[in-house]
Amino acid sequence: METVRRLVGEYPVVIFSNRSSSCLSLTVKSVIGSFGANPKVYELDQVPDGPHIQRALQQLGCQENVPAVFIGQRLIGGSKEVNSLLLRNELEPLLREARAIWV
């Protein structure tokens, strides 16, 4: 779990994706990028300690088959939660608060 905390602490927006080709991950990256944010993305199927990170994310409550999104070092959730924030007009303020975008 310490690895996840360290990685999340290095960037305003971090996305952990369990498959680099996941359509849910691509959608989340696109939505966050549409605000001008540049998330740090860890493709767990392509990093050496991917399985270890995946287990730590599950201990934090993340589901195995969805991307895990952190904004401002806070776990937001997966694609469903990101889209919900978008529809409620709450995503942009979170990105601003985390200093991931400047408007």
Helices and strands as residue ranges (DSSP letters): H 2-9, E 13-17, H 23-33, E 40-43, H 50-59, E 68-71, E 74-77, H 79-87, H 91-97
